[in-house]
Amino acid sequence: MVNADLSIFVEEFANCVMAQDEAIALGNSTAGNEFARRYVAAFDTIRSYGNSGRDALACLLEDTRPSVKVMAAAFLLRHCGPKAIQILESEARGQGLVAFGAAQALRRWKEGTWSLDPA
């Protein structure tokens, strides 16, 4: 069972990813950037719980919304390597911003410059 506090931050992460997508679709990069700051802040809090926080966020790897699934996979590459890589590779084969984001996360991971969740 996910800690109640953690579930609030996992939900914030997912909601802000979707809100960023909507803001970008409307051409509002300022709002998009604010939502990005918010999901990064949610992840920072989730990360403060250690691996139990990362495990809680991993539920989003099964999310039906590609943006949410890809963003969670990108942040969880170190913690959920094979599963996260599988998701990113699958989504990177598509078209659009989600596919581009997935491909970029994989690229950074493979070249060793990925740093979303340092050890």
MOPAC internal coordinates of N, CA, C and O (Angstrom, degrees):
PM7 1SCF
backbone

  N    0.0000 0     0.00 0     0.00 0    0    0    0
  C    1.4575 1     0.00 0     0.00 0    1    0    0
  C    1.5274 1   109.59 1     0.00 0    2    1    0
  O    1.2310 1   120.75 1   -42.95 1    3    2    1
  N    1.3175 1   116.17 1   137.05 1    3    2    1
  C    1.4564 1   121.94 1  -178.64 1    5    3    2
  C    1.5225 1   109.27 1   -80.26 1    6    5    3
  O    1.2310 1   120.97 1   -46.31 1    7    6    5
  N    1.3279 1   115.74 1   133.69 1    7    6    5
  C    1.4465 1   122.87 1   173.98 1    9    7    6
  C    1.5274 1   108.62 1   -52.27 1   10    9    7
  O    1.2310 1   119.95 1   -43.83 1   11   10    9
  N    1.3424 1   117.70 1   136.17 1   11   10    9
  C    1.4618 1   121.57 1  -177.76 1   13   11   10
  C    1.5244 1   111.50 1   -58.45 1   14   13   11
  O    1.2310 1   120.27 1   139.45 1   15   14   13
  N    1.3167 1   117.10 1   -40.55 1   15   14   13
  C    1.4660 1   119.95 1   178.10 1   17   15   14
  C    1.5253 1   110.48 1   -62.41 1   18   17   15
  O    1.2310 1   120.55 1   136.56 1   19   18   17
  N    1.2995 1   116.55 1   -43.44 1   19   18   17
  C    1.4645 1   120.35 1   179.87 1   21   19   18
  C    1.5178 1   111.40 1   -62.60 1   22   21   19
  O    1.2310 1   120.06 1   139.53 1   23   22   21
  N    1.3109 1   117.50 1   -40.47 1   23   22   21
  C    1.4623 1   119.64 1  -177.82 1   25   23   22
  C    1.5251 1   110.99 1   -62.09 1   26   25   23
  O    1.2310 1   119.99 1   147.80 1   27   26   25
  N    1.3177 1   117.62 1   -32.20 1   27   26   25
  C    1.4648 1   121.00 1   177.19 1   29   27   26
  C    1.5287 1   109.81 1   -64.08 1   30   29   27
  O    1.2310 1   120.31 1   137.17 1   31   30   29
  N    1.3259 1   117.01 1   -42.83 1   31   30   29
  C    1.4577 1   120.65 1  -178.44 1   33   31   30
  C    1.5272 1   112.13 1   -74.43 1   34   33   31
  O    1.2310 1   120.29 1   146.53 1   35   34   33
  N    1.3222 1   117.06 1   -33.47 1   35   34   33
  C    1.4709 1   120.41 1   175.27 1   37   35   34
  C    1.5284 1   109.29 1   -65.09 1   38   37   35
  O    1.2310 1   120.69 1   137.25 1   39   38   37
  N    1.3198 1   116.29 1   -42.75 1   39   38   37
  C    1.4648 1   120.44 1   177.77 1   41   39   38
  C    1.5325 1   110.73 1   -64.89 1   42   41   39
  O    1.2310 1   120.09 1   139.30 1   43   42   41
  N    1.3233 1   117.44 1   -40.70 1   43   42   41
  C    1.4653 1   121.25 1   176.70 1   45   43   42
  C    1.5230 1   110.55 1   -60.47 1   46   45   43
  O    1.2310 1   120.47 1   135.85 1   47   46   45
  N    1.3243 1   116.71 1   -44.15 1   47   46   45
  C    1.4670 1   121.54 1   178.26 1   49   47   46
  C    1.5350 1   109.51 1   -55.90 1   50   49   47
  O    1.2310 1   120.51 1   126.34 1   51   50   49
  N    1.3319 1   116.64 1   -53.66 1   51   50   49
  C    1.4628 1   121.08 1  -177.48 1   53   51   50
  C    1.5258 1   111.73 1   -62.74 1   54   53   51
  O    1.2310 1   120.26 1   134.76 1   55   54   53
  N    1.3168 1   117.10 1   -45.24 1   55   54   53
  C    1.4627 1   120.29 1  -178.79 1   57   55   54
  C    1.5255 1   111.69 1   -62.72 1   58   57   55
  O    1.2310 1   120.42 1   140.17 1   59   58   57
  N    1.3133 1   116.79 1   -39.83 1   59   58   57
  C    1.4667 1   119.82 1  -179.22 1   61   59   58
  C    1.5258 1   111.94 1   -71.39 1   62   61   59
  O    1.2310 1   119.97 1   147.08 1   63   62   61
  N    1.3302 1   117.67 1   -32.92 1   63   62   61
  C    1.4695 1   119.94 1   174.76 1   65   63   62
  C    1.5321 1   108.74 1   -61.65 1   66   65   63
  O    1.2310 1   120.43 1   133.67 1   67   66   65
  N    1.3251 1   116.79 1   -46.33 1   67   66   65
  C    1.4595 1   120.13 1  -179.63 1   69   67   66
  C    1.5226 1   111.39 1   -66.98 1   70   69   67
  O    1.2310 1   120.16 1   140.74 1   71   70   69
  N    1.3163 1   117.30 1   -39.26 1   71   70   69
  C    1.4670 1   120.49 1   178.90 1   73   71   70
  C    1.5280 1   110.74 1   -65.26 1   74   73   71
  O    1.2310 1   120.38 1   143.17 1   75   74   73
  N    1.3242 1   116.88 1   -36.83 1   75   74   73
  C    1.4637 1   120.18 1   176.58 1   77   75   74
  C    1.5304 1   109.58 1   -62.34 1   78   77   75
  O    1.2310 1   120.39 1   135.11 1   79   78   77
  N    1.3230 1   116.85 1   -44.89 1   79   78   77
  C    1.4659 1   120.56 1   178.11 1   81   79   78
  C    1.5263 1   110.89 1   -56.75 1   82   81   79
  O    1.2310 1   120.70 1   133.82 1   83   82   81
  N    1.3252 1   116.26 1   -46.18 1   83   82   81
  C    1.4662 1   120.87 1  -178.89 1   85   83   82
  C    1.5219 1   110.88 1   -63.82 1   86   85   83
  O    1.2310 1   120.22 1   136.89 1   87   86   85
  N    1.3344 1   117.19 1   -43.11 1   87   86   85
  C    1.4642 1   120.79 1   179.53 1   89   87   86
  C    1.5252 1   110.83 1   -62.19 1   90   89   87
  O    1.2310 1   120.59 1   136.67 1   91   90   89
  N    1.3175 1   116.47 1   -43.33 1   91   90   89
  C    1.4650 1   120.43 1   179.61 1   93   91   90
  C    1.5247 1   110.40 1   -64.71 1   94   93   91
  O    1.2310 1   120.45 1   138.71 1   95   94   93
  N    1.3347 1   116.75 1   -41.29 1   95   94   93
  C    1.4659 1   120.37 1   178.89 1   97   95   94
  C    1.5250 1   111.35 1   -61.08 1   98   97   95
  O    1.2310 1   120.74 1   149.93 1   99   98   97
  N    1.3273 1   116.18 1   -30.07 1   99   98   97
  C    1.4666 1   120.92 1   178.60 1  101   99   98
  C    1.5270 1   112.19 1   -88.18 1  102  101   99
  O    1.2310 1   120.47 1  -179.16 1  103  102  101
  N    1.3308 1   116.70 1     0.84 1  103  102  101
  C    1.4560 1   120.83 1   179.34 1  105  103  102
  C    1.5159 1   114.40 1    79.53 1  106  105  103
  O    1.2310 1   120.16 1  -162.16 1  107  106  105
  N    1.3255 1   117.30 1    17.84 1  107  106  105
  C    1.4649 1   121.49 1  -177.92 1  109  107  106
  C    1.5233 1   109.87 1  -103.25 1  110  109  107
  O    1.2310 1   120.77 1   -97.06 1  111  110  109
  N    1.3186 1   116.13 1    82.94 1  111  110  109
  C    1.4638 1   120.14 1  -177.23 1  113  111  110
  C    1.5258 1   111.89 1   -68.46 1  114  113  111
  O    1.2310 1   119.65 1   151.44 1  115  114  113
  N    1.3277 1   118.26 1   -28.56 1  115  114  113
  C    1.4640 1   120.70 1   178.20 1  117  115  114
  C    1.5252 1   109.99 1   -62.49 1  118  117  115
  O    1.2310 1   120.55 1   131.81 1  119  118  117
  N    1.3127 1   116.55 1   -48.19 1  119  118  117
  C    1.4644 1   120.23 1   177.48 1  121  119  118
  C    1.5171 1   110.17 1   -65.47 1  122  121  119
  O    1.2310 1   120.35 1   139.65 1  123  122  121
  N    1.3285 1   116.93 1   -40.35 1  123  122  121
  C    1.4688 1   120.46 1   178.01 1  125  123  122
  C    1.5090 1   111.65 1   -57.69 1  126  125  123
  O    1.2310 1   120.52 1   136.37 1  127  126  125
  N    1.3194 1   116.62 1   -43.63 1  127  126  125
  C    1.4684 1   120.66 1   178.28 1  129  127  126
  C    1.5181 1   111.96 1   -65.34 1  130  129  127
  O    1.2310 1   119.91 1   143.60 1  131  130  129
  N    1.3133 1   117.77 1   -36.40 1  131  130  129
  C    1.4654 1   120.69 1   177.96 1  133  131  130
  C    1.5245 1   110.23 1   -65.29 1  134  133  131
  O    1.2310 1   120.02 1   137.61 1  135  134  133
  N    1.3229 1   117.56 1   -42.39 1  135  134  133
  C    1.4638 1   119.70 1   177.97 1  137  135  134
  C    1.5235 1   110.98 1   -65.75 1  138  137  135
  O    1.2310 1   120.04 1   144.80 1  139  138  137
  N    1.3330 1   117.53 1   -35.20 1  139  138  137
  C    1.4692 1   120.46 1   175.95 1  141  139  138
  C    1.5263 1   110.10 1   -62.77 1  142  141  139
  O    1.2310 1   120.10 1   135.75 1  143  142  141
  N    1.3225 1   117.41 1   -44.25 1  143  142  141
  C    1.4718 1   120.09 1   176.97 1  145  143  142
  C    1.5293 1   110.98 1   -59.19 1  146  145  143
  O    1.2310 1   120.97 1   142.01 1  147  146  145
  N    1.3159 1   115.75 1   -37.99 1  147  146  145
  C    1.4666 1   119.47 1  -179.14 1  149  147  146
  C    1.5278 1   112.44 1   -69.02 1  150  149  147
  O    1.2310 1   119.56 1   139.09 1  151  150  149
  N    1.3430 1   118.44 1   -40.91 1  151  150  149
  C    1.4678 1   116.92 1   179.13 1  153  151  150
  C    1.5135 1   111.57 1   -73.68 1  154  153  151
  O    1.2310 1   119.70 1   151.25 1  155  154  153
  N    1.3156 1   118.17 1   -28.75 1  155  154  153
  C    1.4684 1   120.06 1   173.43 1  157  155  154
  C    1.5264 1   109.64 1   -66.86 1  158  157  155
  O    1.2310 1   120.09 1   138.27 1  159  158  157
  N    1.3235 1   117.44 1   -41.73 1  159  158  157
  C    1.4713 1   120.81 1   177.20 1  161  159  158
  C    1.5283 1   110.61 1   -63.24 1  162  161  159
  O    1.2310 1   120.26 1   139.82 1  163  162  161
  N    1.3324 1   117.10 1   -40.18 1  163  162  161
  C    1.4698 1   120.18 1   177.50 1  165  163  162
  C    1.5243 1   109.49 1   -62.46 1  166  165  163
  O    1.2310 1   120.55 1   137.82 1  167  166  165
  N    1.3364 1   116.55 1   -42.18 1  167  166  165
  C    1.4616 1   119.15 1   178.70 1  169  167  166
  C    1.5279 1   110.94 1   -64.20 1  170  169  167
  O    1.2310 1   120.16 1   139.39 1  171  170  169
  N    1.3113 1   117.31 1   -40.61 1  171  170  169
  C    1.4701 1   119.70 1   178.42 1  173  171  170
  C    1.5270 1   110.85 1   -57.94 1  174  173  171
  O    1.2310 1   120.57 1   139.25 1  175  174  173
  N    1.3181 1   116.51 1   -40.75 1  175  174  173
  C    1.4654 1   119.91 1   177.42 1  177  175  174
  C    1.5271 1   110.40 1   -67.95 1  178  177  175
  O    1.2310 1   120.23 1   134.98 1  179  178  177
  N    1.3153 1   117.17 1   -45.02 1  179  178  177
  C    1.4667 1   121.50 1   177.88 1  181  179  178
  C    1.5258 1   109.74 1   -57.03 1  182  181  179
  O    1.2310 1   120.70 1   134.83 1  183  182  181
  N    1.3101 1   116.26 1   -45.17 1  183  182  181
  C    1.4620 1   122.62 1  -179.59 1  185  183  182
  C    1.5294 1   111.99 1   -62.02 1  186  185  183
  O    1.2310 1   120.53 1   149.90 1  187  186  185
  N    1.3188 1   116.60 1   -30.10 1  187  186  185
  C    1.4680 1   119.85 1  -179.91 1  189  187  186
  C    1.5280 1   111.71 1   -65.08 1  190  189  187
  O    1.2310 1   119.97 1   163.22 1  191  190  189
  N    1.3234 1   117.65 1   -16.78 1  191  190  189
  C    1.4631 1   122.35 1   176.09 1  193  191  190
  C    1.5278 1   111.55 1   -85.51 1  194  193  191
  O    1.2310 1   120.28 1   179.95 1  195  194  193
  N    1.3199 1   117.07 1    -0.05 1  195  194  193
  C    1.4634 1   121.25 1   179.84 1  197  195  194
  C    1.5149 1   111.21 1    74.66 1  198  197  195
  O    1.2310 1   121.01 1    31.42 1  199  198  197
  N    1.3180 1   115.68 1  -148.58 1  199  198  197
  C    1.4622 1   120.02 1  -176.69 1  201  199  198
  C    1.5180 1   112.90 1   -66.56 1  202  201  199
  O    1.2310 1   119.71 1   153.75 1  203  202  201
  N    1.3281 1   118.16 1   -26.25 1  203  202  201
  C    1.4668 1   117.92 1   176.20 1  205  203  202
  C    1.5296 1   110.29 1   -66.87 1  206  205  203
  O    1.2310 1   120.11 1   146.66 1  207  206  205
  N    1.3205 1   117.39 1   -33.34 1  207  206  205
  C    1.4569 1   120.43 1   174.77 1  209  207  206
  C    1.5189 1   111.34 1   -67.86 1  210  209  207
  O    1.2310 1   120.70 1   135.81 1  211  210  209
  N    1.3163 1   116.26 1   -44.19 1  211  210  209
  C    1.4631 1   120.26 1   178.52 1  213  211  210
  C    1.5286 1   110.42 1   -63.17 1  214  213  211
  O    1.2310 1   120.50 1   140.33 1  215  214  213
  N    1.3362 1   116.65 1   -39.67 1  215  214  213
  C    1.4629 1   120.07 1   176.88 1  217  215  214
  C    1.5252 1   110.89 1   -61.41 1  218  217  215
  O    1.2310 1   120.46 1   141.44 1  219  218  217
  N    1.3250 1   116.73 1   -38.56 1  219  218  217
  C    1.4701 1   120.11 1   178.18 1  221  219  218
  C    1.5240 1   110.61 1   -64.19 1  222  221  219
  O    1.2310 1   120.11 1   137.28 1  223  222  221
  N    1.3240 1   117.40 1   -42.72 1  223  222  221
  C    1.4600 1   120.89 1   179.24 1  225  223  222
  C    1.5262 1   111.28 1   -66.51 1  226  225  223
  O    1.2310 1   120.40 1   151.89 1  227  226  225
  N    1.3164 1   116.85 1   -28.11 1  227  226  225
  C    1.4656 1   121.23 1  -177.86 1  229  227  226
  C    1.5242 1   112.66 1   -61.43 1  230  229  227
  O    1.2310 1   119.59 1   161.03 1  231  230  229
  N    1.3271 1   118.39 1   -18.97 1  231  230  229
  C    1.4681 1   119.33 1   175.82 1  233  231  230
  C    1.5268 1   110.47 1   -59.82 1  234  233  231
  O    1.2310 1   120.24 1   153.71 1  235  234  233
  N    1.3379 1   117.15 1   -26.29 1  235  234  233
  C    1.4614 1   120.42 1  -179.91 1  237  235  234
  C    1.5246 1   112.91 1   -73.49 1  238  237  235
  O    1.2310 1   120.23 1   169.42 1  239  238  237
  N    1.3174 1   117.16 1   -10.58 1  239  238  237
  C    1.4648 1   119.65 1   174.73 1  241  239  238
  C    1.5226 1   111.49 1   -67.85 1  242  241  239
  O    1.2310 1   120.75 1   165.76 1  243  242  241
  N    1.3260 1   116.16 1   -14.24 1  243  242  241
  C    1.4640 1   121.95 1   177.63 1  245  243  242
  C    1.5223 1   111.88 1  -104.38 1  246  245  243
  O    1.2310 1   120.07 1  -175.90 1  247  246  245
  N    1.3166 1   117.47 1     4.10 1  247  246  245
  C    1.4592 1   121.65 1  -177.47 1  249  247  246
  C    1.5304 1   109.92 1   -62.26 1  250  249  247
  O    1.2310 1   120.70 1   -31.57 1  251  250  249
  N    1.3078 1   116.27 1   148.43 1  251  250  249
  C    1.4663 1   120.61 1  -179.37 1  253  251  250
  C    1.5279 1   112.57 1   -82.76 1  254  253  251
  O    1.2310 1   120.54 1   166.45 1  255  254  253
  N    1.3312 1   116.57 1   -13.55 1  255  254  253
  C    1.4698 1   120.68 1   179.94 1  257  255  254
  C    1.5271 1   108.72 1   -89.31 1  258  257  255
  O    1.2310 1   120.16 1   -64.77 1  259  258  257
  N    1.3322 1   117.31 1   115.23 1  259  258  257
  C    1.4647 1   120.16 1  -176.53 1  261  259  258
  C    1.5263 1   114.12 1   -54.12 1  262  261  259
  O    1.2310 1   119.69 1   139.47 1  263  262  261
  N    1.3150 1   118.20 1   -40.53 1  263  262  261
  C    1.4650 1   120.38 1  -179.15 1  265  263  262
  C    1.5187 1   111.78 1   -60.69 1  266  265  263
  O    1.2310 1   120.84 1   136.71 1  267  266  265
  N    1.3104 1   116.01 1   -43.29 1  267  266  265
  C    1.4647 1   121.29 1  -178.99 1  269  267  266
  C    1.5236 1   109.72 1   -67.62 1  270  269  267
  O    1.2310 1   120.85 1   134.48 1  271  270  269
  N    1.3143 1   115.98 1   -45.52 1  271  270  269
  C    1.4603 1   120.78 1  -179.30 1  273  271  270
  C    1.5259 1   111.39 1   -61.28 1  274  273  271
  O    1.2310 1   120.45 1   135.31 1  275  274  273
  N    1.3316 1   116.75 1   -44.69 1  275  274  273
  C    1.4646 1   121.16 1  -179.29 1  277  275  274
  C    1.5256 1   111.06 1   -67.03 1  278  277  275
  O    1.2310 1   120.00 1   137.45 1  279  278  277
  N    1.3196 1   117.61 1   -42.55 1  279  278  277
  C    1.4618 1   119.18 1  -179.22 1  281  279  278
  C    1.5264 1   110.22 1   -65.68 1  282  281  279
  O    1.2310 1   120.02 1   137.96 1  283  282  281
  N    1.3212 1   117.57 1   -42.04 1  283  282  281
  C    1.4679 1   119.88 1   176.82 1  285  283  282
  C    1.5232 1   110.13 1   -61.87 1  286  285  283
  O    1.2310 1   120.32 1   136.74 1  287  286  285
  N    1.3215 1   117.00 1   -43.26 1  287  286  285
  C    1.4745 1   120.43 1   179.42 1  289  287  286
  C    1.5223 1   110.55 1   -62.12 1  290  289  287
  O    1.2310 1   120.33 1   138.85 1  291  290  289
  N    1.3197 1   116.97 1   -41.15 1  291  290  289
  C    1.4644 1   120.30 1   179.90 1  293  291  290
  C    1.5253 1   111.20 1   -61.83 1  294  293  291
  O    1.2310 1   120.27 1   138.54 1  295  294  293
  N    1.3247 1   117.10 1   -41.46 1  295  294  293
  C    1.4580 1   120.84 1  -179.54 1  297  295  294
  C    1.5289 1   112.33 1   -75.64 1  298  297  295
  O    1.2310 1   120.17 1   157.64 1  299  298  297
  N    1.3216 1   117.28 1   -22.36 1  299  298  297
  C    1.4684 1   121.06 1  -175.11 1  301  299  298
  C    1.5241 1   113.77 1  -104.77 1  302  301  299
  O    1.2310 1   119.47 1  -164.55 1  303  302  301
  N    1.3107 1   118.62 1    15.45 1  303  302  301
  C    1.4623 1   120.52 1  -178.32 1  305  303  302
  C    1.5217 1   112.85 1   -55.00 1  306  305  303
  O    1.2310 1   119.51 1   136.30 1  307  306  305
  N    1.3062 1   118.54 1   -43.70 1  307  306  305
  C    1.4649 1   120.41 1  -178.42 1  309  307  306
  C    1.5295 1   110.96 1   -70.32 1  310  309  307
  O    1.2310 1   120.38 1   142.79 1  311  310  309
  N    1.3121 1   116.89 1   -37.21 1  311  310  309
  C    1.4674 1   121.19 1  -175.00 1  313  311  310
  C    1.5293 1   113.06 1   -83.23 1  314  313  311
  O    1.2310 1   120.19 1   144.00 1  315  314  313
  N    1.3121 1   117.24 1   -36.00 1  315  314  313
  C    1.4851 1   122.39 1  -175.44 1  317  315  314
  C    1.5204 1   110.26 1  -124.63 1  318  317  315
  O    1.2310 1   120.14 1  -138.10 1  319  318  317
  N    1.3106 1   117.33 1    41.90 1  319  318  317
  C    1.4526 1   124.09 1  -171.99 1  321  319  318
  C    1.5083 1   117.37 1   -35.18 1  322  321  319
  O    1.2310 1   118.92 1   109.65 1  323  322  321
  N    1.3194 1   119.67 1   -70.35 1  323  322  321
  C    1.4726 1   120.04 1  -174.34 1  325  323  322
  C    1.5336 1   113.69 1   -59.26 1  326  325  323
  O    1.2310 1   120.28 1   136.45 1  327  326  325
  N    1.3209 1   117.07 1   -43.55 1  327  326  325
  C    1.4719 1   120.52 1   179.98 1  329  327  326
  C    1.5238 1   110.58 1   -66.45 1  330  329  327
  O    1.2310 1   120.31 1   135.63 1  331  330  329
  N    1.3395 1   117.00 1   -44.37 1  331  330  329
  C    1.4616 1   120.97 1   179.63 1  333  331  330
  C    1.5291 1   110.53 1   -63.40 1  334  333  331
  O    1.2310 1   120.19 1   136.79 1  335  334  333
  N    1.3092 1   117.25 1   -43.21 1  335  334  333
  C    1.4653 1   121.19 1   179.02 1  337  335  334
  C    1.5252 1   110.34 1   -62.27 1  338  337  335
  O    1.2310 1   120.34 1   136.83 1  339  338  337
  N    1.3204 1   116.95 1   -43.17 1  339  338  337
  C    1.4692 1   121.02 1   178.75 1  341  339  338
  C    1.5314 1   110.73 1   -58.24 1  342  341  339
  O    1.2310 1   120.36 1   135.01 1  343  342  341
  N    1.3160 1   116.91 1   -44.99 1  343  342  341
  C    1.4688 1   121.73 1   179.79 1  345  343  342
  C    1.5273 1   110.05 1   -63.70 1  346  345  343
  O    1.2310 1   120.67 1   131.11 1  347  346  345
  N    1.3203 1   116.33 1   -48.89 1  347  346  345
  C    1.4599 1   120.24 1  -177.79 1  349  347  346
  C    1.5229 1   111.57 1   -63.26 1  350  349  347
  O    1.2310 1   120.07 1   138.03 1  351  350  349
  N    1.3318 1   117.47 1   -41.97 1  351  350  349
  C    1.4680 1   120.05 1   178.33 1  353  351  350
  C    1.5263 1   111.07 1   -62.88 1  354  353  351
  O    1.2310 1   120.49 1   137.91 1  355  354  353
  N    1.3098 1   116.66 1   -42.09 1  355  354  353
  C    1.4598 1   120.66 1   179.87 1  357  355  354
  C    1.5285 1   111.07 1   -63.54 1  358  357  355
  O    1.2310 1   120.53 1   132.06 1  359  358  357
  N    1.3163 1   116.58 1   -47.94 1  359  358  357
  C    1.4617 1   120.58 1  -177.99 1  361  359  358
  C    1.5308 1   111.77 1   -70.71 1  362  361  359
  O    1.2310 1   119.81 1   149.36 1  363  362  361
  N    1.3282 1   117.97 1   -30.64 1  363  362  361
  C    1.4650 1   121.49 1  -179.09 1  365  363  362
  C    1.5243 1   111.76 1   -65.35 1  366  365  363
  O    1.2310 1   119.78 1   160.07 1  367  366  365
  N    1.3069 1   118.02 1   -19.93 1  367  366  365
  C    1.4687 1   121.65 1   178.92 1  369  367  366
  C    1.5197 1   112.75 1   -76.09 1  370  369  367
  O    1.2310 1   120.81 1   170.40 1  371  370  369
  N    1.3232 1   116.06 1    -9.60 1  371  370  369
  C    1.4646 1   120.41 1  -178.31 1  373  371  370
  C    1.5123 1   112.62 1   -85.02 1  374  373  371
  O    1.2310 1   121.37 1    20.84 1  375  374  373
  N    1.3162 1   114.98 1  -159.16 1  375  374  373
  C    1.4594 1   123.13 1  -179.19 1  377  375  374
  C    1.5264 1   108.99 1  -122.44 1  378  377  375
  O    1.2310 1   120.43 1   -20.95 1  379  378  377
  N    1.3098 1   116.78 1   159.05 1  379  378  377
  C    1.4574 1   121.55 1   172.54 1  381  379  378
  C    1.5183 1   113.61 1    93.53 1  382  381  379
  O    1.2310 1   121.74 1     8.63 1  383  382  381
  N    1.3245 1   114.28 1  -171.37 1  383  382  381
  C    1.4582 1   121.05 1  -174.59 1  385  383  382
  C    1.5233 1   113.51 1   -66.77 1  386  385  383
  O    1.2310 1   119.91 1   144.24 1  387  386  385
  N    1.3122 1   117.79 1   -35.76 1  387  386  385
  C    1.4635 1   120.04 1   179.46 1  389  387  386
  C    1.5210 1   109.59 1   -64.20 1  390  389  387
  O    1.2310 1   120.62 1   134.48 1  391  390  389
  N    1.3198 1   116.42 1   -45.52 1  391  390  389
  C    1.4688 1   120.61 1   178.62 1  393  391  390
  C    1.5216 1   110.46 1   -62.48 1  394  393  391
  O    1.2310 1   120.41 1   137.65 1  395  394  393
  N    1.3230 1   116.82 1   -42.35 1  395  394  393
  C    1.4583 1   120.61 1   178.85 1  397  395  394
  C    1.5278 1   110.64 1   -61.95 1  398  397  395
  O    1.2310 1   120.35 1   134.66 1  399  398  397
  N    1.3260 1   116.94 1   -45.34 1  399  398  397
  C    1.4628 1   120.98 1   179.13 1  401  399  398
  C    1.5215 1   111.83 1   -61.80 1  402  401  399
  O    1.2310 1   120.64 1   138.53 1  403  402  401
  N    1.3135 1   116.38 1   -41.47 1  403  402  401
  C    1.4662 1   120.48 1   178.58 1  405  403  402
  C    1.5243 1   110.43 1   -63.02 1  406  405  403
  O    1.2310 1   120.64 1   135.39 1  407  406  405
  N    1.3251 1   116.38 1   -44.61 1  407  406  405
  C    1.4670 1   120.70 1  -179.92 1  409  407  406
  C    1.5250 1   111.12 1   -63.82 1  410  409  407
  O    1.2310 1   120.37 1   140.15 1  411  410  409
  N    1.3278 1   116.89 1   -39.85 1  411  410  409
  C    1.4607 1   120.25 1   179.80 1  413  411  410
  C    1.5295 1   111.52 1   -67.18 1  414  413  411
  O    1.2310 1   120.28 1   139.90 1  415  414  413
  N    1.3271 1   117.07 1   -40.10 1  415  414  413
  C    1.4713 1   119.94 1   177.71 1  417  415  414
  C    1.5253 1   110.10 1   -61.60 1  418  417  415
  O    1.2310 1   120.58 1   135.12 1  419  418  417
  N    1.3154 1   116.49 1   -44.88 1  419  418  417
  C    1.4759 1   120.39 1   177.94 1  421  419  418
  C    1.5240 1   111.28 1   -62.24 1  422  421  419
  O    1.2310 1   120.89 1   137.39 1  423  422  421
  N    1.2978 1   115.91 1   -42.61 1  423  422  421
  C    1.4703 1   120.18 1  -179.67 1  425  423  422
  C    1.5267 1   110.25 1   -59.94 1  426  425  423
  O    1.2310 1   120.47 1   131.76 1  427  426  425
  N    1.3188 1   116.71 1   -48.24 1  427  426  425
  C    1.4725 1   120.92 1  -179.77 1  429  427  426
  C    1.5317 1   110.98 1   -63.20 1  430  429  427
  O    1.2310 1   120.49 1   141.97 1  431  430  429
  N    1.3026 1   116.66 1   -38.03 1  431  430  429
  C    1.4654 1   121.59 1   178.60 1  433  431  430
  C    1.5264 1   110.28 1   -62.91 1  434  433  431
  O    1.2310 1   121.14 1   131.40 1  435  434  433
  N    1.3287 1   115.43 1   -48.60 1  435  434  433
  C    1.4650 1   120.56 1  -176.48 1  437  435  434
  C    1.5213 1   112.57 1   -68.38 1  438  437  435
  O    1.2310 1   120.16 1   147.41 1  439  438  437
  N    1.3242 1   117.30 1   -32.59 1  439  438  437
  C    1.4668 1   119.07 1   179.73 1  441  439  438
  C    1.5291 1   112.58 1   -87.46 1  442  441  439
  O    1.2310 1   120.72 1   177.42 1  443  442  441
  N    1.3253 1   116.23 1    -2.58 1  443  442  441
  C    1.4647 1   120.27 1   175.98 1  445  443  442
  C    1.5185 1   115.50 1    81.77 1  446  445  443
  O    1.2310 1   120.04 1  -163.38 1  447  446  445
  N    1.3370 1   117.54 1    16.62 1  447  446  445
  C    1.4616 1   119.93 1   179.73 1  449  447  446
  C    1.5222 1   113.05 1  -105.86 1  450  449  447
  O    1.2310 1   119.98 1  -178.95 1  451  450  449
  N    1.3157 1   117.64 1     1.05 1  451  450  449
  C    1.4626 1   122.28 1   178.03 1  453  451  450
  C    1.5191 1   109.32 1   -63.66 1  454  453  451
  O    1.2310 1   120.00 1   -45.71 1  455  454  453
  N    1.3349 1   117.60 1   134.29 1  455  454  453
  C    1.4614 1   119.64 1  -177.56 1  457  455  454
  C    1.5197 1   113.20 1  -147.95 1  458  457  455
  O    1.2310 1   119.88 1  -147.80 1  459  458  457
  N    1.3129 1   117.84 1    32.20 1  459  458  457
  C    1.4646 1   120.28 1  -178.61 1  461  459  458
  C    1.5279 1   112.71 1   -73.18 1  462  461  459
  O    1.2310 1   120.04 1   152.36 1  463  462  461
  N    1.3123 1   117.52 1   -27.64 1  463  462  461
  C    1.4712 1   122.07 1  -178.66 1  465  463  462
  C    1.5227 1   108.48 1  -141.63 1  466  465  463
  O    1.2310 1   120.24 1  -104.48 1  467  466  465
  N    1.3291 1   117.14 1    75.52 1  467  466  465
  C    1.4715 1   118.72 1  -178.25 1  469  467  466
  C    1.5283 1   112.00 1   -62.56 1  470  469  467
  O    1.2310 1   121.19 1   -29.02 1  471  470  469
  N    1.3176 1   115.33 1   150.98 1  471  470  469
  C    1.4677 1   120.32 1  -179.59 1  473  471  470
  C    1.5212 1   111.10 1   -65.20 1  474  473  471
  O    1.2310 1   120.10 1   180.00 1  475  474  473

